[in-house]
């Protein structure tokens, strides 16, 4: 069952955001991750937080999301994000209500 990462990001350094974006794409491939949406404009209907950027990334499973997130491939890329951005990430498994 696919797993999805919903990433809300507010960057504090535009150059770091550009570098992160290029490196993140490469780090996803070994884990079967692919962007479904990336950098789309965000309109908040309810709530107070408005991220600058939003991405939805599909993986083969929720476990694959976690494996990528904790991987050595992603570690140096993650360090850029942790230092230069404020983020809120959510992992969702495909399902029905």
C-alpha positions in Angstrom: 0.0 0.0 0.0 1.5 3.4 -1.0 2.7 5.8 1.6 2.7 9.6 1.1 4.8 12.3 2.7 3.1 15.6 3.0 5.8 18.2 3.6 5.1 21.8 4.5 8.2 23.9 4.4 9.1 27.5 5.1 12.6 28.3 3.9 14.8 30.9 5.6 17.5 30.8 2.9 16.6 30.7 -0.9 20.0 29.3 -2.0 19.7 26.4 0.5 16.2 25.7 -0.8 17.5 25.5 -4.3 20.3 23.2 -3.3 18.0 21.0 -1.2 15.5 20.6 -4.0 18.1 19.3 -6.5 19.6 16.9 -3.9 16.3 15.7 -2.5 15.1 14.4 -5.9 18.2 12.2 -6.3 17.9 10.8 -2.7 14.3 9.7 -3.3 15.1 7.3 -6.2 16.6 4.4 -4.3 13.5 4.3 -2.1 10.9 4.5 -4.9 9.9 8.0 -4.0 8.4 10.4 -6.6 7.0 13.9 -6.3 3.3 14.1 -7.0 3.3 17.8 -6.2 6.2 20.1 -5.5 6.4 23.9 -4.8 2.7 24.4 -5.5 1.1 27.7 -4.3 -0.5 27.3 -0.9 -3.8 28.8 0.1 -4.9 28.2 3.7 -8.6 27.9 4.2 -8.4 27.3 8.0 -5.7 27.5 10.5 -2.9 30.0 11.2 0.2 28.4 9.6 0.9 29.2 5.9 4.0 27.3 4.6 5.9 28.8 1.7 6.1 25.5 -0.1 4.2 22.2 0.0 5.2 18.9 -1.5 3.4 15.5 -1.7 5.8 12.6 -2.3 4.6 9.0 -3.1 6.5 6.0 -1.9 5.8 2.3 -2.2 4.8 2.2 1.5 4.9 4.2 4.7 7.9 2.1 5.7 9.7 3.3 2.6 9.1 6.9 3.7 10.7 6.2 7.0 13.6 4.3 5.5 14.4 7.2 3.2 14.0 9.7 6.0 16.6 7.9 8.1 18.9 6.9 5.3 22.5 7.7 4.8 21.6 8.9 1.3 19.2 11.6 2.7 21.2 12.5 5.8 23.3 15.3 4.2 20.3 16.7 2.4 18.2 16.5 5.6 20.9 18.5 7.4 20.4 21.4 4.9 16.7 21.4 5.6 17.0 21.2 9.3 19.4 24.1 9.4 17.7 26.4 6.9 14.0 25.7 7.1 11.0 25.3 9.4 9.0 22.2 8.5 6.0 20.1 9.3 6.0 16.6 7.8 3.2 14.0 7.9 3.2 10.4 6.6 -0.1 9.1 5.4 -0.9 5.6 4.2 -3.3 5.1 1.3 -6.7 4.0 2.5 -10.4 4.5 2.3 -12.8 6.0 4.8 
